[in-house]
Amino acid sequence: MVFVTLVYIFLSLVGIIFFYIKWKQSYWSRRGVDYIEPDFFFGNTTAITKQTQHRSKVFESFYRHFKSKGQKFGGIYDFFSPVLILTDQELIRNVLQKDFSHFVNHVGYINEDADAITGNLFNLKNEKWKNIRAKLTPTFTTGKIKMMFDTMTQCIKGLEKLLDQNAALNDPVDIKKYMLLFTSDIIATVAFGLDVDSLKNPENDFRKHFANVFKPSFKGLVKKFISENFPRWLLVAIKFRVTRKEAEDFFIKVIKDIVEHREKNNVYRKDFMHLLIQIKNTGETTDNENLNSNSTIKHLSYREMAAQAITFYVAGFETSTTTVCFALFELALHSDIQNRLREEIQSVMKKYDNKITYDGIMEMEYLDMVLKESLRKNSTASRISRECNKDYPIPGTDVVIEQGIEVLIPVHGLHNDPDYFPEPDKFDPERFNKENKKKIPPYAYLPFGEGPRNCIGLRFGKIQSMVGIVAIISRYKVTLNAKTQLPIKLTSNRVPTVEGGMWLNLEKLSN
């Protein structure tokens, strides 16, 4: 009798779960919104979950599906959570800019008490996001980036030394491996004021812990599913964590040690950490070297400082690395573009004693065109997501985007739309010359987002990418090695990564 009762309870629970998921996956049909038929449980993101296709291609397929039907928007499901896909530029503008007050937040789990790293700027919501963004924005101005530039370029010598060794032996290089080490050193130096020298010691604690924060894994995928599909009150109650505890403890300790050392010894460095310390003590950044204030208010805690330092990682590590790698890949395939870029780089550098300088890079117009085209053709951000924070009636329709619904803009789809970029598979920096860039429709090119919640670190990310490209193209002739499999195929990693590696030949140029 007990066994029969247990079987009955089990079957009842299975039935309840089944019908609950089916009901959740009928959200768009119940609202009269065109949608793509979902797979049971997995929704329309089965390929992402099973890691059979990169997310950029999956989102692009959604974009093409709805646009081909003349739809300005359409519904899909991430597992059993409804997501609205946008294809119309005017509607995209409304979400990102005009009606931003309805779409202030990113989609993401945050519980600062149990998991401090989730309190980074990308995840913060509503007034907390607004306040922290206002405090951090001055740290990413042109003047502050210029202040950090010399610190950034100190990492170039280590990169050159390693690449010179490969070039001398005629050994091909998996360029992403080296660029990850290079950008890791930049982040450690500029954001934390640490000289970790990843190029000499790739297994240093700093790099390992940073990698662990965002390292893709099955466990991470499960955590993502739980954080996005379970009630937040439940996750808070059980103190659910996304970040590994040891990684969080490491970064908080690093921050605390750095701050205490600098304040005790009045150490001044031109880096992001100095600016964070100023915000901690005064609530703002200044142009002087003073770290302390008469204020009794502690504006940022060590936990908050660690979380915001992660913003630098997001702005400058994987995305900038990938941008540089794809740019070098395209330059290796197009020797004419590479030669023209090198001529510009060498011409400008001559004006600055053959050194890589901030002002010099700002003069390199063709470099800017090459970078923009690389960001278009090989988007590091596959999509932009926003969470509707108050009901939004879509203009010209009777559809209302309800509070809590995710709205998704398929960036890769926009960037590869032939209506906006003819021959999208062609790498053509001329799309972004002074005349042609005027022809690009607004909100068709979104490498860093747009509106009040665009990427706060876009200037830093761009300048870091430019430094990487200039450091290599000014010193080496780059060609594609046969170990690079063509056509390239992307792995299932969050950030676009080439399967089998991106192997290049580097031939050192004569002076």
Beta strands, then each sheet from edge to edge (+ up, - down):
strand 1: 73-78
strand 2: 81-86
strand 3: 173-174
strand 4: 384-387
strand 5: 392-393
strand 6: 400-401
strand 7: 406-409
strand 8: 476-480
strand 9: 503-508
sheet 1: 1+ 2- 7- 4+
sheet 2: 3+ 9- 8+
sheet 3: 5+ 6-
end
